[in-house]
Amino acid sequence: MDRTIEVIHEVDDFSVEGLGVFSLCPAIENQPLNWCHNSPVGNPPQADLFRKLPSVDDLLHDASITLLAATYGQGALTNAVRLVLSRLRQGISSMLLDNTALQLALDGLFAAVETELRRALSYSLRPLINATGVILHTNLGRAPLSESAIDHIRETATRYSNLEFDLAAGGRGKRDVHVDRLFQRVLGHDSAEVRVSTIVVNN
């Protein structure tokens, strides 16, 4: 156990998750899936470690891991299993996993697979607290939308709307009209004599 802790301490990006050890180290993670097969196995003990790894098919037929398919889908589960096993193979090839550390990882395969599923399927955008002093901060999403704006988005974006349909004419319209009148008001050109043209693009 002391040796396992030492190995994890030396590699900052190794972590223990539910008694499973798996690599998040970019130097290992960004290698192609067959990278470890191109690396020489230096000694018989290392080859023994590879033989301890279950196959993708074995894990997909494991009773506990199979249950994850009902929540995350079979395709996502298969990808997660492959990625977790690939990281273990790469960890062995790089001699970052010894027998004790590998056994710890194998005991926690369910937790490692579930963690990978959550990571892969989670949203990347997260709410933050802007403590920079800059109100309109591009890196932080510019400015938060008001509750009334969110309510209107929820009301119209969750169903069909008159985005490009002229209700008065009963035919195709232009999406620009929805913001045109607002820009006229903001820029102080409400009168008919002065007009400001606007263009709304998809991106």
PyMOL commands that place a pseudoatom at each C-alpha (Angstrom):
pseudoatom trace, name=CA, resn=MET, resi=1, chain=A, elem=C, hetatm=0, pos=[0.000, 0.000, 0.000]
pseudoatom trace, name=CA, resn=ASP, resi=2, chain=A, elem=C, hetatm=0, pos=[2.880, 2.380, 0.774]
pseudoatom trace, name=CA, resn=ARG, resi=3, chain=A, elem=C, hetatm=0, pos=[4.276, 1.797, -2.695]
pseudoatom trace, name=CA, resn=THR, resi=4, chain=A, elem=C, hetatm=0, pos=[0.905, 2.540, -4.259]
pseudoatom trace, name=CA, resn=ILE, resi=5, chain=A, elem=C, hetatm=0, pos=[0.613, 5.821, -2.408]
pseudoatom trace, name=CA, resn=GLU, resi=6, chain=A, elem=C, hetatm=0, pos=[4.134, 6.730, -3.475]
pseudoatom trace, name=CA, resn=VAL, resi=7, chain=A, elem=C, hetatm=0, pos=[3.353, 6.110, -7.148]
pseudoatom trace, name=CA, resn=ILE, resi=8, chain=A, elem=C, hetatm=0, pos=[0.189, 8.195, -6.980]
pseudoatom trace, name=CA, resn=HIS, resi=9, chain=A, elem=C, hetatm=0, pos=[2.070, 10.967, -5.203]
pseudoatom trace, name=CA, resn=GLU, resi=10, chain=A, elem=C, hetatm=0, pos=[4.737, 11.113, -7.901]
pseudoatom trace, name=CA, resn=VAL, resi=11, chain=A, elem=C, hetatm=0, pos=[2.177, 11.456, -10.702]
pseudoatom trace, name=CA, resn=ASP, resi=12, chain=A, elem=C, hetatm=0, pos=[-0.083, 14.352, -9.772]
pseudoatom trace, name=CA, resn=ASP, resi=13, chain=A, elem=C, hetatm=0, pos=[-2.718, 13.489, -12.387]
pseudoatom trace, name=CA, resn=PHE, resi=14, chain=A, elem=C, hetatm=0, pos=[-3.353, 9.983, -11.074]
pseudoatom trace, name=CA, resn=SER, resi=15, chain=A, elem=C, hetatm=0, pos=[-6.337, 9.883, -8.791]
pseudoatom trace, name=CA, resn=VAL, resi=16, chain=A, elem=C, hetatm=0, pos=[-8.240, 7.431, -6.688]
pseudoatom trace, name=CA, resn=GLU, resi=17, chain=A, elem=C, hetatm=0, pos=[-11.976, 7.434, -7.402]
pseudoatom trace, name=CA, resn=GLY, resi=18, chain=A, elem=C, hetatm=0, pos=[-14.055, 4.890, -5.562]
pseudoatom trace, name=CA, resn=LEU, resi=19, chain=A, elem=C, hetatm=0, pos=[-10.930, 2.728, -5.037]
pseudoatom trace, name=CA, resn=GLY, resi=20, chain=A, elem=C, hetatm=0, pos=[-10.197, 2.897, -8.772]
pseudoatom trace, name=CA, resn=VAL, resi=21, chain=A, elem=C, hetatm=0, pos=[-6.929, 4.356, -10.046]
pseudoatom trace, name=CA, resn=PHE, resi=22, chain=A, elem=C, hetatm=0, pos=[-7.047, 5.826, -13.522]
pseudoatom trace, name=CA, resn=SER, resi=23, chain=A, elem=C, hetatm=0, pos=[-4.919, 8.347, -15.384]
pseudoatom trace, name=CA, resn=LEU, resi=24, chain=A, elem=C, hetatm=0, pos=[-6.066, 11.789, -16.411]
pseudoatom trace, name=CA, resn=CYS, resi=25, chain=A, elem=C, hetatm=0, pos=[-2.543, 12.792, -17.366]
pseudoatom trace, name=CA, resn=PRO, resi=26, chain=A, elem=C, hetatm=0, pos=[-2.562, 14.475, -20.828]
pseudoatom trace, name=CA, resn=ALA, resi=27, chain=A, elem=C, hetatm=0, pos=[0.827, 12.986, -21.643]
pseudoatom trace, name=CA, resn=ILE, resi=28, chain=A, elem=C, hetatm=0, pos=[-0.785, 9.548, -21.439]
pseudoatom trace, name=CA, resn=GLU, resi=29, chain=A, elem=C, hetatm=0, pos=[-4.394, 10.311, -22.220]
pseudoatom trace, name=CA, resn=ASN, resi=30, chain=A, elem=C, hetatm=0, pos=[-3.710, 12.047, -25.546]
pseudoatom trace, name=CA, resn=GLN, resi=31, chain=A, elem=C, hetatm=0, pos=[-1.852, 9.074, -27.001]
pseudoatom trace, name=CA, resn=PRO, resi=32, chain=A, elem=C, hetatm=0, pos=[-3.722, 6.919, -29.554]
pseudoatom trace, name=CA, resn=LEU, resi=33, chain=A, elem=C, hetatm=0, pos=[-5.487, 3.854, -28.195]
pseudoatom trace, name=CA, resn=ASN, resi=34, chain=A, elem=C, hetatm=0, pos=[-2.852, 1.515, -29.648]
pseudoatom trace, name=CA, resn=TRP, resi=35, chain=A, elem=C, hetatm=0, pos=[0.039, 3.537, -28.246]
pseudoatom trace, name=CA, resn=CYS, resi=36, chain=A, elem=C, hetatm=0, pos=[0.766, 1.071, -25.448]
pseudoatom trace, name=CA, resn=HIS, resi=37, chain=A, elem=C, hetatm=0, pos=[1.026, -1.822, -27.900]
pseudoatom trace, name=CA, resn=ASN, resi=38, chain=A, elem=C, hetatm=0, pos=[3.857, -0.020, -29.694]
pseudoatom trace, name=CA, resn=SER, resi=39, chain=A, elem=C, hetatm=0, pos=[5.800, 0.420, -26.474]
pseudoatom trace, name=CA, resn=PRO, resi=40, chain=A, elem=C, hetatm=0, pos=[8.194, -2.374, -25.530]
pseudoatom trace, name=CA, resn=VAL, resi=41, chain=A, elem=C, hetatm=0, pos=[7.253, -4.464, -22.520]
pseudoatom trace, name=CA, resn=GLY, resi=42, chain=A, elem=C, hetatm=0, pos=[10.421, -4.356, -20.506]
pseudoatom trace, name=CA, resn=ASN, resi=43, chain=A, elem=C, hetatm=0, pos=[10.087, -7.420, -18.292]
pseudoatom trace, name=CA, resn=PRO, resi=44, chain=A, elem=C, hetatm=0, pos=[7.942, -10.472, -17.575]
pseudoatom trace, name=CA, resn=PRO, resi=45, chain=A, elem=C, hetatm=0, pos=[6.205, -8.902, -14.535]
pseudoatom trace, name=CA, resn=GLN, resi=46, chain=A, elem=C, hetatm=0, pos=[4.937, -6.144, -16.820]
pseudoatom trace, name=CA, resn=ALA, resi=47, chain=A, elem=C, hetatm=0, pos=[3.541, -8.723, -19.207]
pseudoatom trace, name=CA, resn=ASP, resi=48, chain=A, elem=C, hetatm=0, pos=[1.815, -10.348, -16.244]
pseudoatom trace, name=CA, resn=LEU, resi=49, chain=A, elem=C, hetatm=0, pos=[0.134, -7.039, -15.489]
pseudoatom trace, name=CA, resn=PHE, resi=50, chain=A, elem=C, hetatm=0, pos=[-1.297, -6.859, -19.019]
pseudoatom trace, name=CA, resn=ARG, resi=51, chain=A, elem=C, hetatm=0, pos=[-2.716, -10.365, -18.619]
pseudoatom trace, name=CA, resn=LYS, resi=52, chain=A, elem=C, hetatm=0, pos=[-4.661, -9.226, -15.554]
pseudoatom trace, name=CA, resn=LEU, resi=53, chain=A, elem=C, hetatm=0, pos=[-6.655, -6.712, -17.569]
pseudoatom trace, name=CA, resn=PRO, resi=54, chain=A, elem=C, hetatm=0, pos=[-10.158, -7.856, -18.536]
pseudoatom trace, name=CA, resn=SER, resi=55, chain=A, elem=C, hetatm=0, pos=[-11.354, -7.463, -22.113]
pseudoatom trace, name=CA, resn=VAL, resi=56, chain=A, elem=C, hetatm=0, pos=[-13.903, -4.889, -23.192]
pseudoatom trace, name=CA, resn=ASP, resi=57, chain=A, elem=C, hetatm=0, pos=[-16.387, -7.693, -23.803]
pseudoatom trace, name=CA, resn=ASP, resi=58, chain=A, elem=C, hetatm=0, pos=[-15.813, -9.139, -20.328]
pseudoatom trace, name=CA, resn=LEU, resi=59, chain=A, elem=C, hetatm=0, pos=[-16.618, -5.806, -18.697]
pseudoatom trace, name=CA, resn=LEU, resi=60, chain=A, elem=C, hetatm=0, pos=[-19.665, -5.196, -20.886]
pseudoatom trace, name=CA, resn=HIS, resi=61, chain=A, elem=C, hetatm=0, pos=[-21.062, -8.508, -19.664]
pseudoatom trace, name=CA, resn=ASP, resi=62, chain=A, elem=C, hetatm=0, pos=[-20.276, -7.772, -16.020]
pseudoatom trace, name=CA, resn=ALA, resi=63, chain=A, elem=C, hetatm=0, pos=[-23.570, -7.628, -14.127]
pseudoatom trace, name=CA, resn=SER, resi=64, chain=A, elem=C, hetatm=0, pos=[-22.824, -4.413, -12.228]
pseudoatom trace, name=CA, resn=ILE, resi=65, chain=A, elem=C, hetatm=0, pos=[-21.356, -2.514, -15.184]
pseudoatom trace, name=CA, resn=THR, resi=66, chain=A, elem=C, hetatm=0, pos=[-24.188, -3.608, -17.478]
pseudoatom trace, name=CA, resn=LEU, resi=67, chain=A, elem=C, hetatm=0, pos=[-26.604, -1.708, -15.245]
pseudoatom trace, name=CA, resn=LEU, resi=68, chain=A, elem=C, hetatm=0, pos=[-24.945, 1.549, -16.311]
pseudoatom trace, name=CA, resn=ALA, resi=69, chain=A, elem=C, hetatm=0, pos=[-26.256, 1.079, -19.858]
pseudoatom trace, name=CA, resn=ALA, resi=70, chain=A, elem=C, hetatm=0, pos=[-29.811, 1.733, -18.682]
pseudoatom trace, name=CA, resn=THR, resi=71, chain=A, elem=C, hetatm=0, pos=[-28.802, 5.199, -17.488]
pseudoatom trace, name=CA, resn=TYR, resi=72, chain=A, elem=C, hetatm=0, pos=[-26.111, 6.252, -19.955]
pseudoatom trace, name=CA, resn=GLY, resi=73, chain=A, elem=C, hetatm=0, pos=[-26.766, 4.139, -23.070]
pseudoatom trace, name=CA, resn=GLN, resi=74, chain=A, elem=C, hetatm=0, pos=[-24.884, 1.173, -24.502]
pseudoatom trace, name=CA, resn=GLY, resi=75, chain=A, elem=C, hetatm=0, pos=[-22.745, 3.215, -26.885]
pseudoatom trace, name=CA, resn=ALA, resi=76, chain=A, elem=C, hetatm=0, pos=[-21.536, 5.600, -24.201]
pseudoatom trace, name=CA, resn=LEU, resi=77, chain=A, elem=C, hetatm=0, pos=[-20.858, 2.682, -21.851]
pseudoatom trace, name=CA, resn=THR, resi=78, chain=A, elem=C, hetatm=0, pos=[-18.751, 0.879, -24.455]
pseudoatom trace, name=CA, resn=ASN, resi=79, chain=A, elem=C, hetatm=0, pos=[-16.688, 4.004, -25.107]
pseudoatom trace, name=CA, resn=ALA, resi=80, chain=A, elem=C, hetatm=0, pos=[-16.138, 4.547, -21.382]
pseudoatom trace, name=CA, resn=VAL, resi=81, chain=A, elem=C, hetatm=0, pos=[-15.013, 0.946, -20.830]
pseudoatom trace, name=CA, resn=ARG, resi=82, chain=A, elem=C, hetatm=0, pos=[-12.569, 1.172, -23.725]
pseudoatom trace, name=CA, resn=LEU, resi=83, chain=A, elem=C, hetatm=0, pos=[-11.132, 4.444, -22.457]
pseudoatom trace, name=CA, resn=VAL, resi=84, chain=A, elem=C, hetatm=0, pos=[-10.683, 3.215, -18.881]
pseudoatom trace, name=CA, resn=LEU, resi=85, chain=A, elem=C, hetatm=0, pos=[-8.948, 0.018, -20.056]
pseudoatom trace, name=CA, resn=SER, resi=86, chain=A, elem=C, hetatm=0, pos=[-6.797, 2.008, -22.472]
pseudoatom trace, name=CA, resn=ARG, resi=87, chain=A, elem=C, hetatm=0, pos=[-5.605, 4.249, -19.647]
pseudoatom trace, name=CA, resn=LEU, resi=88, chain=A, elem=C, hetatm=0, pos=[-4.722, 1.215, -17.561]
pseudoatom trace, name=CA, resn=ARG, resi=89, chain=A, elem=C, hetatm=0, pos=[-2.753, -0.297, -20.456]
pseudoatom trace, name=CA, resn=GLN, resi=90, chain=A, elem=C, hetatm=0, pos=[-0.930, 2.978, -20.965]
pseudoatom trace, name=CA, resn=GLY, resi=91, chain=A, elem=C, hetatm=0, pos=[-0.226, 3.217, -17.244]
pseudoatom trace, name=CA, resn=ILE, resi=92, chain=A, elem=C, hetatm=0, pos=[1.332, -0.252, -17.307]
pseudoatom trace, name=CA, resn=SER, resi=93, chain=A, elem=C, hetatm=0, pos=[3.390, 0.542, -20.418]
pseudoatom trace, name=CA, resn=SER, resi=94, chain=A, elem=C, hetatm=0, pos=[4.694, 3.711, -18.786]
pseudoatom trace, name=CA, resn=MET, resi=95, chain=A, elem=C, hetatm=0, pos=[5.474, 1.744, -15.604]
pseudoatom trace, name=CA, resn=LEU, resi=96, chain=A, elem=C, hetatm=0, pos=[3.213, 4.058, -13.600]
pseudoatom trace, name=CA, resn=LEU, resi=97, chain=A, elem=C, hetatm=0, pos=[1.231, 1.080, -12.297]
pseudoatom trace, name=CA, resn=ASP, resi=98, chain=A, elem=C, hetatm=0, pos=[2.753, -1.782, -10.356]
pseudoatom trace, name=CA, resn=ASN, resi=99, chain=A, elem=C, hetatm=0, pos=[0.923, -4.911, -9.240]
pseudoatom trace, name=CA, resn=THR, resi=100, chain=A, elem=C, hetatm=0, pos=[-0.550, -3.288, -6.124]
pseudoatom trace, name=CA, resn=ALA, resi=101, chain=A, elem=C, hetatm=0, pos=[-1.730, -0.157, -7.914]
pseudoatom trace, name=CA, resn=LEU, resi=102, chain=A, elem=C, hetatm=0, pos=[-3.211, -2.185, -10.765]
pseudoatom trace, name=CA, resn=GLN, resi=103, chain=A, elem=C, hetatm=0, pos=[-5.149, -4.387, -8.365]
pseudoatom trace, name=CA, resn=LEU, resi=104, chain=A, elem=C, hetatm=0, pos=[-6.507, -1.276, -6.692]
pseudoatom trace, name=CA, resn=ALA, resi=105, chain=A, elem=C, hetatm=0, pos=[-7.618, -0.009, -10.092]
pseudoatom trace, name=CA, resn=LEU, resi=106, chain=A, elem=C, hetatm=0, pos=[-9.222, -3.319, -11.052]
pseudoatom trace, name=CA, resn=ASP, resi=107, chain=A, elem=C, hetatm=0, pos=[-11.156, -3.375, -7.785]
pseudoatom trace, name=CA, resn=GLY, resi=108, chain=A, elem=C, hetatm=0, pos=[-12.561, 0.036, -8.663]
pseudoatom trace, name=CA, resn=LEU, resi=109, chain=A, elem=C, hetatm=0, pos=[-13.355, -0.500, -12.344]
pseudoatom trace, name=CA, resn=PHE, resi=110, chain=A, elem=C, hetatm=0, pos=[-17.083, 0.117, -11.836]
pseudoatom trace, name=CA, resn=ALA, resi=111, chain=A, elem=C, hetatm=0, pos=[-16.421, 3.481, -10.183]
pseudoatom trace, name=CA, resn=ALA, resi=112, chain=A, elem=C, hetatm=0, pos=[-13.866, 4.406, -12.858]
pseudoatom trace, name=CA, resn=VAL, resi=113, chain=A, elem=C, hetatm=0, pos=[-16.268, 3.578, -15.701]
pseudoatom trace, name=CA, resn=GLU, resi=114, chain=A, elem=C, hetatm=0, pos=[-19.140, 5.448, -14.052]
pseudoatom trace, name=CA, resn=THR, resi=115, chain=A, elem=C, hetatm=0, pos=[-16.921, 8.468, -13.419]
pseudoatom trace, name=CA, resn=GLU, resi=116, chain=A, elem=C, hetatm=0, pos=[-15.821, 8.487, -17.055]
pseudoatom trace, name=CA, resn=LEU, resi=117, chain=A, elem=C, hetatm=0, pos=[-19.453, 8.282, -18.193]
pseudoatom trace, name=CA, resn=ARG, resi=118, chain=A, elem=C, hetatm=0, pos=[-20.395, 11.257, -16.042]
pseudoatom trace, name=CA, resn=ARG, resi=119, chain=A, elem=C, hetatm=0, pos=[-17.411, 13.237, -17.301]
pseudoatom trace, name=CA, resn=ALA, resi=120, chain=A, elem=C, hetatm=0, pos=[-18.087, 12.446, -20.961]
pseudoatom trace, name=CA, resn=LEU, resi=121, chain=A, elem=C, hetatm=0, pos=[-21.801, 13.242, -20.811]
pseudoatom trace, name=CA, resn=SER, resi=122, chain=A, elem=C, hetatm=0, pos=[-21.727, 16.224, -18.483]
pseudoatom trace, name=CA, resn=TYR, resi=123, chain=A, elem=C, hetatm=0, pos=[-22.200, 19.811, -19.614]
pseudoatom trace, name=CA, resn=SER, resi=124, chain=A, elem=C, hetatm=0, pos=[-18.984, 21.793, -19.992]
pseudoatom trace, name=CA, resn=LEU, resi=125, chain=A, elem=C, hetatm=0, pos=[-20.534, 25.167, -19.116]
pseudoatom trace, name=CA, resn=ARG, resi=126, chain=A, elem=C, hetatm=0, pos=[-20.802, 25.855, -15.390]
pseudoatom trace, name=CA, resn=PRO, resi=127, chain=A, elem=C, hetatm=0, pos=[-21.962, 28.864, -13.370]
pseudoatom trace, name=CA, resn=LEU, resi=128, chain=A, elem=C, hetatm=0, pos=[-19.190, 30.986, -11.891]
pseudoatom trace, name=CA, resn=ILE, resi=129, chain=A, elem=C, hetatm=0, pos=[-18.857, 33.950, -9.570]
pseudoatom trace, name=CA, resn=ASN, resi=130, chain=A, elem=C, hetatm=0, pos=[-17.423, 37.010, -11.330]
pseudoatom trace, name=CA, resn=ALA, resi=131, chain=A, elem=C, hetatm=0, pos=[-15.034, 38.587, -8.848]
pseudoatom trace, name=CA, resn=THR, resi=132, chain=A, elem=C, hetatm=0, pos=[-12.897, 40.319, -11.485]
pseudoatom trace, name=CA, resn=GLY, resi=133, chain=A, elem=C, hetatm=0, pos=[-14.536, 43.731, -11.183]
pseudoatom trace, name=CA, resn=VAL, resi=134, chain=A, elem=C, hetatm=0, pos=[-15.337, 43.675, -14.917]
pseudoatom trace, name=CA, resn=ILE, resi=135, chain=A, elem=C, hetatm=0, pos=[-19.111, 43.656, -15.419]
pseudoatom trace, name=CA, resn=LEU, resi=136, chain=A, elem=C, hetatm=0, pos=[-19.169, 42.748, -19.134]
pseudoatom trace, name=CA, resn=HIS, resi=137, chain=A, elem=C, hetatm=0, pos=[-16.566, 39.978, -19.169]
pseudoatom trace, name=CA, resn=THR, resi=138, chain=A, elem=C, hetatm=0, pos=[-16.344, 38.098, -22.479]
pseudoatom trace, name=CA, resn=ASN, resi=139, chain=A, elem=C, hetatm=0, pos=[-14.456, 35.162, -20.952]
pseudoatom trace, name=CA, resn=LEU, resi=140, chain=A, elem=C, hetatm=0, pos=[-17.206, 34.743, -18.365]
pseudoatom trace, name=CA, resn=GLY, resi=141, chain=A, elem=C, hetatm=0, pos=[-20.116, 34.865, -20.793]
pseudoatom trace, name=CA, resn=ARG, resi=142, chain=A, elem=C, hetatm=0, pos=[-20.443, 38.662, -21.051]
pseudoatom trace, name=CA, resn=ALA, resi=143, chain=A, elem=C, hetatm=0, pos=[-23.385, 39.423, -18.724]
pseudoatom trace, name=CA, resn=PRO, resi=144, chain=A, elem=C, hetatm=0, pos=[-26.044, 37.239, -17.080]
pseudoatom trace, name=CA, resn=LEU, resi=145, chain=A, elem=C, hetatm=0, pos=[-29.513, 37.324, -18.612]
pseudoatom trace, name=CA, resn=SER, resi=146, chain=A, elem=C, hetatm=0, pos=[-32.357, 38.697, -16.543]
pseudoatom trace, name=CA, resn=GLU, resi=147, chain=A, elem=C, hetatm=0, pos=[-35.034, 36.396, -15.168]
pseudoatom trace, name=CA, resn=SER, resi=148, chain=A, elem=C, hetatm=0, pos=[-37.632, 37.950, -17.483]
pseudoatom trace, name=CA, resn=ALA, resi=149, chain=A, elem=C, hetatm=0, pos=[-35.409, 37.253, -20.508]
pseudoatom trace, name=CA, resn=ILE, resi=150, chain=A, elem=C, hetatm=0, pos=[-34.913, 33.652, -19.387]
pseudoatom trace, name=CA, resn=ASP, resi=151, chain=A, elem=C, hetatm=0, pos=[-38.658, 33.249, -18.923]
pseudoatom trace, name=CA, resn=HIS, resi=152, chain=A, elem=C, hetatm=0, pos=[-39.328, 34.545, -22.434]
pseudoatom trace, name=CA, resn=ILE, resi=153, chain=A, elem=C, hetatm=0, pos=[-36.640, 32.276, -23.901]
pseudoatom trace, name=CA, resn=ARG, resi=154, chain=A, elem=C, hetatm=0, pos=[-38.175, 29.323, -22.089]
pseudoatom trace, name=CA, resn=GLU, resi=155, chain=A, elem=C, hetatm=0, pos=[-41.634, 30.279, -23.366]
pseudoatom trace, name=CA, resn=THR, resi=156, chain=A, elem=C, hetatm=0, pos=[-40.626, 30.625, -27.025]
pseudoatom trace, name=CA, resn=ALA, resi=157, chain=A, elem=C, hetatm=0, pos=[-37.608, 28.341, -27.438]
pseudoatom trace, name=CA, resn=THR, resi=158, chain=A, elem=C, hetatm=0, pos=[-39.352, 25.243, -26.114]
pseudoatom trace, name=CA, resn=ARG, resi=159, chain=A, elem=C, hetatm=0, pos=[-41.916, 25.349, -28.949]
pseudoatom trace, name=CA, resn=TYR, resi=160, chain=A, elem=C, hetatm=0, pos=[-42.361, 26.715, -32.475]
pseudoatom trace, name=CA, resn=SER, resi=161, chain=A, elem=C, hetatm=0, pos=[-42.399, 30.494, -32.869]
pseudoatom trace, name=CA, resn=ASN, resi=162, chain=A, elem=C, hetatm=0, pos=[-42.810, 33.246, -35.463]
pseudoatom trace, name=CA, resn=LEU, resi=163, chain=A, elem=C, hetatm=0, pos=[-39.048, 33.642, -35.902]
pseudoatom trace, name=CA, resn=GLU, resi=164, chain=A, elem=C, hetatm=0, pos=[-39.340, 34.232, -39.651]
pseudoatom trace, name=CA, resn=PHE, resi=165, chain=A, elem=C, hetatm=0, pos=[-43.103, 34.347, -40.067]
pseudoatom trace, name=CA, resn=ASP, resi=166, chain=A, elem=C, hetatm=0, pos=[-45.088, 37.559, -40.488]
pseudoatom trace, name=CA, resn=LEU, resi=167, chain=A, elem=C, hetatm=0, pos=[-48.275, 37.025, -38.494]
pseudoatom trace, name=CA, resn=ALA, resi=168, chain=A, elem=C, hetatm=0, pos=[-49.963, 40.099, -39.953]
pseudoatom trace, name=CA, resn=ALA, resi=169, chain=A, elem=C, hetatm=0, pos=[-49.265, 39.169, -43.586]
pseudoatom trace, name=CA, resn=GLY, resi=170, chain=A, elem=C, hetatm=0, pos=[-49.679, 35.452, -43.049]
pseudoatom trace, name=CA, resn=GLY, resi=171, chain=A, elem=C, hetatm=0, pos=[-46.445, 34.620, -44.869]
pseudoatom trace, name=CA, resn=ARG, resi=172, chain=A, elem=C, hetatm=0, pos=[-42.692, 34.412, -44.546]
pseudoatom trace, name=CA, resn=GLY, resi=173, chain=A, elem=C, hetatm=0, pos=[-41.112, 37.311, -42.719]
pseudoatom trace, name=CA, resn=LYS, resi=174, chain=A, elem=C, hetatm=0, pos=[-37.664, 38.410, -41.534]
pseudoatom trace, name=CA, resn=ARG, resi=175, chain=A, elem=C, hetatm=0, pos=[-36.016, 37.602, -38.245]
pseudoatom trace, name=CA, resn=ASP, resi=176, chain=A, elem=C, hetatm=0, pos=[-34.474, 41.078, -38.115]
pseudoatom trace, name=CA, resn=VAL, resi=177, chain=A, elem=C, hetatm=0, pos=[-37.794, 42.700, -37.168]
pseudoatom trace, name=CA, resn=HIS, resi=178, chain=A, elem=C, hetatm=0, pos=[-37.672, 41.242, -33.664]
pseudoatom trace, name=CA, resn=VAL, resi=179, chain=A, elem=C, hetatm=0, pos=[-34.611, 43.296, -32.736]
pseudoatom trace, name=CA, resn=ASP, resi=180, chain=A, elem=C, hetatm=0, pos=[-34.995, 46.150, -35.214]
pseudoatom trace, name=CA, resn=ARG, resi=181, chain=A, elem=C, hetatm=0, pos=[-37.581, 48.026, -33.141]
pseudoatom trace, name=CA, resn=LEU, resi=182, chain=A, elem=C, hetatm=0, pos=[-35.468, 47.544, -30.012]
pseudoatom trace, name=CA, resn=PHE, resi=183, chain=A, elem=C, hetatm=0, pos=[-32.376, 49.003, -31.688]
pseudoatom trace, name=CA, resn=GLN, resi=184, chain=A, elem=C, hetatm=0, pos=[-34.453, 51.930, -32.950]
pseudoatom trace, name=CA, resn=ARG, resi=185, chain=A, elem=C, hetatm=0, pos=[-35.451, 52.686, -29.368]
pseudoatom trace, name=CA, resn=VAL, resi=186, chain=A, elem=C, hetatm=0, pos=[-31.950, 52.194, -27.896]
pseudoatom trace, name=CA, resn=LEU, resi=187, chain=A, elem=C, hetatm=0, pos=[-30.358, 54.443, -30.528]
pseudoatom trace, name=CA, resn=GLY, resi=188, chain=A, elem=C, hetatm=0, pos=[-33.058, 57.076, -30.183]
pseudoatom trace, name=CA, resn=HIS, resi=189, chain=A, elem=C, hetatm=0, pos=[-34.392, 56.745, -33.723]
pseudoatom trace, name=CA, resn=ASP, resi=190, chain=A, elem=C, hetatm=0, pos=[-38.055, 56.091, -33.051]
pseudoatom trace, name=CA, resn=SER, resi=191, chain=A, elem=C, hetatm=0, pos=[-39.213, 58.635, -35.634]
pseudoatom trace, name=CA, resn=ALA, resi=192, chain=A, elem=C, hetatm=0, pos=[-40.189, 57.568, -39.133]
pseudoatom trace, name=CA, resn=GLU, resi=193, chain=A, elem=C, hetatm=0, pos=[-37.701, 60.020, -40.682]
pseudoatom trace, name=CA, resn=VAL, resi=194, chain=A, elem=C, hetatm=0, pos=[-34.608, 58.216, -39.380]
pseudoatom trace, name=CA, resn=ARG, resi=195, chain=A, elem=C, hetatm=0, pos=[-34.216, 54.468, -39.793]
pseudoatom trace, name=CA, resn=VAL, resi=196, chain=A, elem=C, hetatm=0, pos=[-31.478, 52.128, -38.572]
pseudoatom trace, name=CA, resn=SER, resi=197, chain=A, elem=C, hetatm=0, pos=[-31.073, 48.824, -40.373]
pseudoatom trace, name=CA, resn=THR, resi=198, chain=A, elem=C, hetatm=0, pos=[-30.211, 45.658, -38.455]
pseudoatom trace, name=CA, resn=ILE, resi=199, chain=A, elem=C, hetatm=0, pos=[-29.084, 42.207, -39.533]
pseudoatom trace, name=CA, resn=VAL, resi=200, chain=A, elem=C, hetatm=0, pos=[-29.485, 39.020, -37.469]
pseudoatom trace, name=CA, resn=VAL, resi=201, chain=A, elem=C, hetatm=0, pos=[-27.140, 36.140, -38.320]
pseudoatom trace, name=CA, resn=ASN, resi=202, chain=A, elem=C, hetatm=0, pos=[-27.193, 32.539, -37.130]
pseudoatom trace, name=CA, resn=ASN, resi=203, chain=A, elem=C, hetatm=0, pos=[-23.781, 32.667, -35.482]
for i in range(1, 203): cmd.bond("trace and resi %d" % i, "trace and resi %d" % (i + 1))
show_as sticks, trace
zoom trace
